[in-house]
Amino acid sequence: MAITDNGVSLKHLVTMETLSNEEVLGLINRGLAFKNKQADFSLKRQYFAANLFFESSTRTHKSFEVAEKKLGLDVIDFDAKTSSVNKGETLYDTVLTMSALGVDICVIRHSDEDYYQDLVDSRTIQTAIVNGGDGSGQHPSQCLLDLMTIYEEFGHFENLKVVIAGDLTHSRVAKSNMQILKRLGAELYFAGPKEWYSSEFDVYGKYMELDAVIETADVMMLLRVQHERHDGKESFAKTAYHEAFGLTQERYKKLKESAIIMHPAPVNRDVEIADSLVEAPKSRIARQMQNGVFVRMAILEAILNGKA
């Protein structure tokens, strides 16, 4: 991976940990250039992309598809429900097939953490791998669109107070964001149920009660309660969670005038955030979705640069 005269160049994008700060900022600025119609891009040849989603997705899946089509890539249709996965085909063999067919980029979401390791280590598979989310592991494109949204708002990361609140241990968004935000100079705080907090987060920030930090927060980043990744034994009541850990109207009023609200979505309304606040003046949730298209264009362009 590197910065070239044509922008960032990547072989794969599977985790934020492999990106330098320079590459992160390069992708953000390229995403902003696409958004502001200040970027020139043209394909040197025909390229094919396939979106292999083995978990449900609206934003990530369709955002990549829009980004691919904006760049002029040919998008190969893939539906896990009607593929040979139902005959016992492994993920490796699915991607091996795509590579043999000449697919240049595979965007993959899968329930297994680190599913991508065998794919990027393969000597046979030539298709580039972009991680669209691996279990409770990482979600690099979501992280980059979050970073783009923050950077677009503030113009920097240094000393920004970012509160990440909610279902922390099950969130790939939290894990991707906390690592890179810390490296870029942000000051991190974690909030939410204590049983959904892990000591591994201690090196990135500090756990605090939401009400103790909300008045000084620059960015309030809320996380969805991911019931599908729980064991089903936890006791959960929507109203009680919202009152204890969610962004209520009362908490919203305590935010600084310059503060922004973020959420990777889908939003559980009146759980992580009051229904009336999803599109409130301080909310950037819709903008995050919009920015997702442009930063994913930057990611795909960087992959094409790597192939060139």
N, C-alpha and C positions, 0 to 999 in steps of 0.2 A: 504493500500500500504506500501511496506517495501523493504529493502534490506536483502536478505537471503544468505545462503551459496551457493545457486544455482543462484544467481543474483537477479535482480529486480523481485518483485512479485506484480501483479496488478489484481484487480477484473474486472475493466473496464478501458478504456482510452478514455475520452470524452472531456477533456480540459487540457491545460497545467497548469492551476492554481492549480490543485490538486497534482502536482508532486513536490517533494522537489528537491533542487539542487543536492543532493546526488543521487536521482533516475534518474534525467536527465543525469548526468554524467555517471551513471551506464548503462543506455540505449545506450548512445553514445559509450562508450568503448566496450560494447557487440557488437554493430553494426560493429565497427572497427575490433573486433576479428573475426566476421563472414566473413568480407571482406578479411582479411588477412589469412583466413583458420587456425585460432588459437582457434576456439571454437568447443567444443565437444557437440553434441546434439543428443538425441535419444528419441523417443516417448515411454511412458510407456504403452500406449494403443492406440486404434484407436480414432482419433479426427476428427470432421467435422467442416468445416468453410463455411460460405456463404457470398458473397459480394453483398449487396443490394444497388445498385446505382440508385437513382431516378433522378439524374442529370448527364449530359454527363461527361465522364472522360476517359482519356487515361492513363496518368502516374500513378495516384493513384490507379485506378482499377487494371490495369495489374501488377503494382508493388506489390500490395498485393497478387495477384494471384501467381506471381512467388515466392514471399517470402513463401507463404503457401505451395507450392509444394516443394520448397527446404527443408522445415522442415518436409515434409512427411505427411502433413495434407490432408484429402480427401476434395476436394473443390466441394460444391454443386452448380450446375448451377442455376442461377436466372436471369431472364430478366423481368424487370418491365413492358415492353410492352406486354408481354404475360402472366403476372401473374393476380391474382384475384384483384389486384389494379384496373384493368379496370372494375371490377364489383362493385366497391365501397369499397373494403377492406381497412381498415385503416392501417397505418404503425404499430400501436400497435398490431393489429391482425395478420399482416404478421409475425412480430417477435415472437408473442405468438405461432404461428404455427410452426415456425422454432425451437423454444425451445421445444415444445411438440414432435417434430420429432427427437430430440436428437442432434441438431446442437449446437456445443460448443461455437463458436465465430461467431458473425455477425458484419461485417465491413459495415458501413452504410454511404452513402452520401445522404443528403436531403436538400431541399430548405428552410425548416423551421428552424429558429434559435432555439437552445435548444431543438430540437426534441427528444433528448435522455432522457430528465428528467423523463418522465413517464415510460420509459423502465427500467432505472436503479433503480427506486423506486418501481417497481413491485415486489410483493411477489411471483408471479406465474412464471414469466419469469426467467429462469435459465441460458440462454445463455449470454456470456460476450459481451458487446457492445464496439466496437472500432469506434470512430468518424472519418469518412473519409471526413468530411466537412459539416458544418451546415450553410446554407445560407451565410450571411455576418458575421457569428460568429467566429468559431474557426476551425483550421485545425492542430491538434496536431502532426500527423505523418509528415506533410510537415515541421512543425517547427523543429522537431527532426532531419530530414535529413538536413535541413539548418544548424542547430547547429553542426551536425556531420561534415559537409563540412568545416565550419569555424574552428572547433577544429582540424580537420585533417591538415588544412593549417597552423594555428598559434600555436596550442598547448595550448591555453588559450583564455579567453574572457575578462579578466580584462583590462580596459582602451582602448580596441579596439574601433576605431571610425567607427560606422556603420551608413550608410546613407540609409534610406528606402524611395524610391522615386516613386511617381506615384499616382494611384487611391487608396488612403489610406482609406477613409471611407467605401468603398465597399469590402475591402480586408480582408478575414479571416486570410490570411498569415501574414499581418501586425499586426493584433491584437494579434495573438498567439506569434509572434516573439518579439514584443516590450516588452511584459510583462516579458518574461523569460530572454531576453538579458539584460534588465535593472537589473534584479535580479542577474545575473551572473557577473555584473560589467562592461558591455560595455557602451560606451558613444554614445547615440543615437541622430540622426538628421533626420528630416523629410523634404522632398522636393516634389514639384508637384503643381498642381493647387490649389490655396487657397480655392476654393469652395469645394475641395475634402479633406479638412483638418478639423478635429474636435478638439475642445478645450480639449476633453477627453484625447488626446495624450500628453498634456502639462506635465503631471506628469511623463512621460517616457522619453521625450527628447525635443528638440528645433526645431521649424520650421525655415528653412533658404532657401534662394535661392540656387539652385543646384550649380551654378558657384561659390558661396561663400564658399562652403565646399568641393568641389570635390578634390582639391589638397591635402587635409589632410586625406581623407577617407582611411580606411583600407579595408572596405567592402562596395561595391556599390550594394545595393539590389534593383533591379528594380521590379515594379509591373505591371501586365497586366491591361490595361484599360478594365473594366468589363461592357461593354455596356448592357449586359443582366440584370444588376442590377440597371441600370439608368432608369429614368422615360421617356426618349425619348425627353425631352424638352431641353437638353443641346446642345449647339452649339459645334461641334467637327470637326476639320480638321486635318488629319493625319500629313501632312507636318508641319503645325504650331505647333502642339503638340510636334513633334519630335525636332524641333528647340528650343522650349522654355523649354521643360522638359525631353527630351530624352537623351540617351547617344549617342552623335554624335562622329564622328571621332575626332573632335577638342577637345571635353571633354575627350575622351579616352587618348589623348596624355598628358593631365594634371594629370592623375592618377599617384600615386606613383608607383615605380617599383614593390613594394611588394603587391600592392592592388589587390583585386580580384573582379570580377563581378559575381553577382548572379541574378537569375530570376526563379520563380516557374514554369513558362511555363503553357500553350502554349504561345509562344512569338509572339507578333505582330511586325514582322520585319519592320524596318524603322519607327516605332512608339515609343516604349519604348527604343529600341536599334537599332542602324544601322545594317542592314542585314550582313555586312561584319564583325561585331564584335561578333556575336553569338558564333563563334568558335575561337575567337581571343585568343592569349596566356594568357591573364589575365582572360578570361572567365572560370567559373566553372559550367556552366549550364548543360553540359552533365554529369559532375561528380555528380552534385546534383541528377540527375535521377538515376545514378548508385548507389549512396549511399542510395537512397530511398529503394531499395530492402533489403539492409542489416540492416538498422535501423528498417524496418518493420518486419524483422525476429526477431530482439531483442524485439520489442513490442509484437509480437505473443508469443514468448517464455515466456515473463513476464506474459502474460495472462494465459498461460498453467501452469506456476509456481503457480499462484494464485489458479487455479483449483486443483492442486495437494495438 
